[in-house]
């Protein structure tokens, strides 16, 4: 499991760095923070894990699953703080499938 660091988008044109996906990542939430997933030949599903017992307005929050195509990009977010583990204040993302050709970055706009 890796803790992803935010990369800030700037007016000058930030050079964002994608790194190889692993089975599970954690990341800080934010109203302007997104998980960027890029695939080149391998489909994957990204699941944002909601800790058991979390609810909003009395309604239980479920996991959020996003299917990423074999070749393409997905921006997942914004990463709402309501999805964070109350103990760690981090969101956990799990990647399923073969991760060859799957990269990701945490982007703040």
N, CA, C and O of each residue as an XYZ file, in Angstrom:
436
protein
N       0.849     -1.168      0.000
C       0.000      0.000      0.000
C       0.896      1.233      0.000
O       1.879      1.317      0.737
N       0.522      2.186     -0.852
C       1.306      3.411     -0.954
C       0.427      4.605     -0.589
O      -0.764      4.625     -0.900
N       1.018      5.593      0.070
C       0.344      6.858      0.343
C       0.678      7.794     -0.808
O       1.831      8.188     -0.982
N      -0.339      8.149     -1.597
C      -0.110      9.013     -2.749
C      -0.031     10.470     -2.314
O      -0.816     10.925     -1.482
N       0.916     11.187     -2.881
C       1.059     12.617     -2.624
C       0.344     13.392     -3.719
O       0.378     13.003     -4.886
N      -0.302     14.484     -3.343
C      -1.003     15.312     -4.313
C      -0.029     16.045     -5.219
O       1.022     16.516     -4.784
N      -0.404     16.128     -6.490
C       0.330     16.936     -7.449
C      -0.591     18.081     -7.845
O      -1.725     17.858     -8.270
N      -0.106     19.294     -7.704
C      -0.928     20.478     -7.918
C      -0.896     20.929     -9.373
O       0.175     21.107     -9.953
N      -2.071     21.111     -9.956
C      -2.181     21.681    -11.291
C      -2.000     23.188    -11.158
O      -2.547     23.808    -10.246
N      -1.225     23.775    -12.075
C      -0.972     25.208    -12.014
C      -1.267     25.865    -13.358
O      -1.364     25.191    -14.383
N      -1.405     27.170    -13.340
C      -1.644     27.935    -14.557
C      -0.459     27.832    -15.517
O      -0.616     28.016    -16.724
N       0.718     27.539    -14.983
C       1.921     27.419    -15.808
C       2.014     26.063    -16.500
O       2.911     25.844    -17.314
N       1.096     25.154    -16.183
C       1.111     23.844    -16.827
C       1.987     22.854    -16.092
O       3.123     22.602    -16.496
N       1.473     22.301    -15.030
C       2.234     21.348    -14.209
C       2.567     20.084    -15.003
O       1.750     19.591    -15.781
N       3.775     19.572    -14.794
C       4.185     18.287    -15.372
C       3.817     17.199    -14.369
O       4.560     16.946    -13.420
N       2.676     16.561    -14.577
C       2.206     15.541    -13.650
C       2.890     14.213    -13.933
O       3.139     13.862    -15.087
N       3.191     13.483    -12.869
C       3.880     12.205    -12.988
C       2.950     11.073    -12.596
O       2.440     11.028    -11.477
N       2.737     10.165    -13.528
C       1.970      8.954    -13.248
C       2.946      7.867    -12.824
O       4.054      7.782    -13.354
N       2.536      7.031    -11.863
C       3.384      5.923    -11.441
C       2.569      4.632    -11.485
O       1.339      4.653    -11.466
N       3.284      3.512    -11.543
C       2.638      2.208    -11.677
C       1.668      1.956    -10.530
O       1.976      2.209     -9.366
N       0.486      1.451    -10.885
C      -0.525      1.139     -9.882
C      -0.108     -0.091     -9.082
O       0.567     -0.988     -9.587
N      -0.528     -0.104     -7.830
C      -0.353     -1.261     -6.955
C      -1.749     -1.693     -6.495
O      -2.733     -1.018     -6.796
N      -1.838     -2.780     -5.790
C      -3.144     -3.326     -5.408
C      -3.964     -2.365     -4.549
O      -5.192     -2.369     -4.626
N      -3.301     -1.539     -3.730
C      -4.029     -0.663     -2.820
C      -3.221      0.598     -2.549
O      -2.006      0.543     -2.358
N      -3.915      1.739     -2.533
C      -3.306      3.031     -2.218
C      -4.156      3.745     -1.177
O      -5.348      3.472     -1.036
N      -3.525      4.665     -0.449
C      -4.276      5.584      0.398
C      -3.965      6.994     -0.071
O      -2.913      7.256     -0.654
N      -4.900      7.894      0.195
C      -4.726      9.264     -0.268
C      -5.555     10.215      0.576
O      -6.616      9.847      1.081
N      -5.064     11.451      0.729
C      -5.858     12.440      1.446
C      -7.022     12.906      0.567
O      -6.867     13.045     -0.646
N      -8.186     13.148      1.178
C      -9.329     13.633      0.405
C      -9.239     15.140      0.186
O      -8.370     15.816      0.737
N     -10.140     15.638     -0.615
C     -10.253     17.078     -0.824
C     -11.312     17.374     -1.864
O     -11.556     16.575     -2.767
N     -11.934     18.525     -1.727
C     -12.994     18.920     -2.646
C     -12.486     19.185     -4.059
O     -13.271     19.234     -5.006
N     -11.161     19.357     -4.201
C     -10.563     19.607     -5.516
C      -9.456     18.595     -5.821
O      -8.502     18.892     -6.539
N      -9.609     17.391     -5.257
C      -8.603     16.331     -5.417
C      -9.238     15.170     -6.191
O     -10.359     14.750     -5.904
N      -8.483     14.658     -7.189
C      -8.963     13.601     -8.067
C      -7.896     12.523     -8.206
O      -6.700     12.811     -8.168
N      -8.337     11.283     -8.367
C      -7.437     10.178     -8.686
C      -7.485     10.004    -10.197
O      -8.543      9.722    -10.761
N      -6.341     10.172    -10.851
C      -6.230     10.015    -12.302
C      -5.694      8.618    -12.564
O      -4.605      8.278    -12.101
N      -6.446      7.800    -13.303
C      -6.043      6.438    -13.653
C      -5.902      6.368    -15.162
O      -6.827      6.723    -15.893
N      -4.753      5.911    -15.631
C      -4.479      5.773    -17.061
C      -4.177      4.303    -17.344
O      -3.359      3.683    -16.664
N      -4.852      3.753    -18.358
C      -4.637      2.358    -18.726
C      -4.142      2.275    -20.166
O      -4.598      3.014    -21.039
N      -3.208      1.369    -20.394
C      -2.675      1.155    -21.746
C      -2.673     -0.346    -22.023
O      -1.636     -1.004    -21.943
N      -3.847     -0.872    -22.349
C      -3.946     -2.274    -22.721
C      -4.510     -3.201    -21.667
O      -4.724     -4.381    -21.945
N      -4.758     -2.701    -20.458
C      -5.298     -3.548    -19.390
C      -6.430     -2.825    -18.680
O      -6.245     -1.716    -18.179
N      -7.594     -3.442    -18.635
C      -8.718     -2.873    -17.895
C      -8.530     -3.137    -16.401
O      -7.901     -4.121    -16.014
N      -9.070     -2.266    -15.576
C      -9.014     -2.446    -14.134
C     -10.249     -1.814    -13.518
O     -10.898     -0.963    -14.126
N     -10.562     -2.237    -12.318
C     -11.620     -1.600    -11.547
C     -10.987     -0.972    -10.317
O     -10.206     -1.611     -9.613
N     -11.332      0.283    -10.066
C     -10.845      0.994     -8.888
C     -12.013      1.105     -7.920
O     -13.091      1.577     -8.280
N     -11.785      0.665     -6.683
C     -12.822      0.739     -5.661
C     -12.350      1.633     -4.531
O     -11.339      1.353     -3.887
N     -13.091      2.718     -4.292
C     -12.845      3.565     -3.129
C     -13.586      2.922     -1.970
O     -14.814      2.828     -1.979
N     -12.838      2.483     -0.981
C     -13.393      1.711      0.135
C     -13.930      2.666      1.197
O     -13.207      3.518      1.713
N     -15.204      2.505      1.509
C     -15.822      3.298      2.565
C     -15.783      2.473      3.847
O     -16.319      1.365      3.877
N     -15.162      2.989      4.908
C     -15.105      2.233      6.161
C     -16.508      1.889      6.668
O     -17.435      2.686      6.530
N     -16.655      0.719      7.245
C     -17.939      0.262      7.776
C     -18.471      1.267      8.789
O     -17.726      1.816      9.600
N     -19.753      1.488      8.722
C     -20.397      2.354      9.706
C     -20.470      3.821      9.321
O     -21.124      4.606     10.008
N     -19.808      4.205      8.231
C     -19.884      5.608      7.828
C     -21.228      5.873      7.173
O     -21.718      5.068      6.380
N     -21.813      7.006      7.513
C     -23.070      7.380      6.871
C     -23.109      8.884      6.691
O     -22.340      9.630      7.296
N     -24.017      9.297      5.851
C     -24.244     10.720      5.613
C     -25.749     10.921      5.680
O     -26.505     10.319      4.918
N     -26.173     11.776      6.604
C     -27.592     12.046      6.802
C     -28.373     10.770      7.098
O     -29.528     10.640      6.694
N     -27.742      9.823      7.805
C     -28.405      8.597      8.203
C     -28.446      7.507      7.146
O     -29.019      6.441      7.371
N     -27.841      7.770      5.997
C     -27.809      6.780      4.919
C     -26.394      6.220      4.833
O     -25.429      6.973      4.695
N     -26.273      4.880      4.916
C     -24.952      4.239      4.876
C     -24.260      4.542      3.550
O     -24.873      4.485      2.484
N     -22.981      4.864      3.638
C     -22.186      5.104      2.437
C     -21.605      3.782      1.959
O     -21.013      3.047      2.750
N     -21.761      3.475      0.705
C     -21.198      2.252      0.130
C     -19.892      2.548     -0.576
O     -19.526      3.706     -0.777
N     -19.192      1.487     -0.950
C     -17.969      1.637     -1.727
C     -18.312      2.248     -3.087
O     -19.422      2.090     -3.596
N     -17.343      2.942     -3.655
C     -17.505      3.530     -4.987
C     -16.597      2.758     -5.927
O     -15.382      2.738     -5.732
N     -17.171      2.117     -6.953
C     -16.377      1.347     -7.915
C     -16.437      2.018     -9.282
O     -17.503      2.413     -9.755
N     -15.258      2.139     -9.907
C     -15.152      2.746    -11.229
C     -14.426      1.759    -12.137
O     -13.309      1.333    -11.843
N     -15.078      1.401    -13.247
C     -14.452      0.522    -14.226
C     -13.641      1.363    -15.203
O     -14.159      2.292    -15.824
N     -12.373      1.027    -15.327
C     -11.481      1.732    -16.248
C     -11.267      0.836    -17.469
O     -10.984     -0.352    -17.312
N     -11.395      1.378    -18.679
C     -11.279      0.557    -19.892
C      -9.855      0.074    -20.108
O      -8.929      0.508    -19.422
N      -9.687     -0.826    -21.065
C      -8.356     -1.369    -21.359
C      -7.385     -0.274    -21.797
O      -6.194     -0.342    -21.492
N      -7.878      0.710    -22.494
C      -7.021      1.831    -22.904
C      -7.813      3.112    -22.720
O      -8.849      3.306    -23.356
N      -7.325      3.987    -21.852
C      -8.027      5.247    -21.629
C      -7.641      5.876    -20.314
O      -6.715      5.429    -19.637
N      -8.365      6.923    -19.963
C      -8.135      7.672    -18.737
C      -9.444      7.806    -17.978
O     -10.518      7.879    -18.574
N      -9.341      7.838    -16.657
C     -10.472      8.146    -15.803
C      -9.988      9.103    -14.716
O      -8.950      8.878    -14.094
N     -10.753     10.174    -14.496
C     -10.531     11.063    -13.356
C     -11.630     10.731    -12.362
O     -12.813     10.875    -12.668
N     -11.244     10.290    -11.179
C     -12.197      9.852    -10.166
C     -12.209     10.898     -9.058
O     -11.183     11.155     -8.429
N     -13.347     11.488     -8.827
C     -13.430     12.492     -7.779
C     -14.479     13.536     -8.105
O     -15.236     13.379     -9.062
N     -14.531     14.592     -7.325
C     -13.587     14.899     -6.254
C     -13.682     13.891     -5.114
O     -14.727     13.281     -4.887
N     -12.576     13.731     -4.407
C     -12.480     12.749     -3.331
C     -13.018     13.362     -2.039
O     -12.278     13.939     -1.244
N     -14.303     13.219     -1.862
C     -15.033     13.828     -0.750
C     -14.493     13.346      0.594
O     -14.301     12.146      0.789
N     -14.247     14.269      1.518
C     -13.766     13.879      2.848
C     -14.695     12.899      3.572
O     -14.252     12.199      4.482
N     -15.981     12.836      3.183
C     -16.907     11.898      3.823
C     -16.525     10.448      3.562
O     -16.974      9.556      4.283
N     -15.692     10.191      2.529
C     -15.256      8.831      2.208
C     -14.014      8.392      2.992
O     -13.603      7.235      2.910
N     -13.426      9.311      3.745
C     -12.181      9.012      4.458
C     -12.439      8.206      5.727
O     -13.479      8.342      6.371
N     -11.478      7.377      6.065
C     -11.506      6.637      7.317
C     -11.414      7.655      8.457
O     -10.506      8.486      8.450
N     -12.315      7.617      9.426
C     -12.276      8.611     10.501
C     -11.030      8.524     11.376
O     -10.670      9.502     12.031
N     -10.377      7.388     11.396
C      -9.173      7.231     12.209
C      -7.947      7.808     11.509
O      -7.165      8.534     12.122
N      -7.777      7.488     10.225
C      -6.574      7.906      9.492
C      -6.781      9.185      8.685
O      -5.812      9.833      8.292
N      -8.040      9.551      8.437
C      -8.392     10.689      7.586
C      -7.935     10.492      6.139
O      -7.721     11.461      5.411
N      -7.788      9.229      5.729
C      -7.358      8.897      4.370
C      -8.416      8.058      3.668
O      -9.200      7.358      4.310
N      -8.426      8.138      2.342
C      -9.277      7.296      1.517
C      -8.423      6.152      0.985
O      -7.274      6.361      0.597
N      -8.978      4.951      0.966
C      -8.288      3.783      0.410
C      -8.884      3.454     -0.944
O     -10.103      3.380     -1.101
N      -7.999      3.254     -1.933
C      -8.414      2.826     -3.273
C      -7.777      1.480     -3.564
O      -6.562      1.322     -3.444
N      -8.604      0.505     -3.948
C      -8.115     -0.818     -4.330
C      -8.237     -0.978     -5.837
O      -9.247     -0.599     -6.431
N      -7.204     -1.542     -6.451
C      -7.180     -1.811     -7.888
C      -7.307     -3.319     -8.077
O      -6.619     -4.087     -7.403
N      -8.182     -3.753     -8.989
C      -8.337     -5.179     -9.239
C      -7.948     -5.502    -10.672
O      -7.970     -4.646    -11.557
N      -7.593     -6.754    -10.871
C      -7.182     -7.213    -12.195
C      -5.679     -7.131    -12.346
O      -4.964     -6.749    -11.419
N      -5.208     -7.496    -13.530
C      -3.788     -7.385    -13.841
C      -3.451     -5.914    -13.988
O      -4.131     -5.191    -14.717
N      -2.413     -5.465    -13.305
C      -2.110     -4.038    -13.284
C      -1.016     -3.632    -14.265
O      -0.520     -2.506    -14.206
N      -0.637     -4.530    -15.160
C       0.346     -4.178    -16.183
C      -0.243     -3.082    -17.064
O      -1.342     -3.241    -17.597
N       0.468     -1.983    -17.222
C       0.000     -0.891    -18.053
C      -1.004      0.027    -17.360
O      -1.647      0.848    -18.015
N      -1.144     -0.105    -16.033
C      -2.052      0.772    -15.282
C      -1.195      1.702    -14.431
O      -0.376      1.257    -13.628
N      -1.404      3.014    -14.625
C      -0.687      4.021    -13.830
C      -1.704      4.941    -13.183
O      -2.863      4.999    -13.592
N      -1.239      5.673    -12.145
C      -2.145      6.576    -11.454
C      -1.385      7.739    -10.844
O      -0.175      7.677    -10.624
N      -2.137      8.811    -10.575
C      -1.599      9.994     -9.906
C      -2.733     10.639     -9.125
O      -3.902     10.521     -9.494
N      -2.379     11.317     -8.051
C      -3.339     12.073     -7.259
C      -3.162     13.534     -7.658
O      -2.082     14.103     -7.502
N      -4.237     14.135     -8.176
C      -4.147     15.463     -8.770
C      -5.049     16.434     -8.016
O      -6.219     16.140     -7.770
N      -4.501     17.594     -7.649
C      -5.277     18.654     -7.028
C      -5.413     19.804     -8.019
O      -4.431     20.256     -8.608
N      -6.650     20.268     -8.191
C      -6.865     21.389     -9.107
C      -7.299     22.630     -8.371
O      -7.524     23.669     -8.991
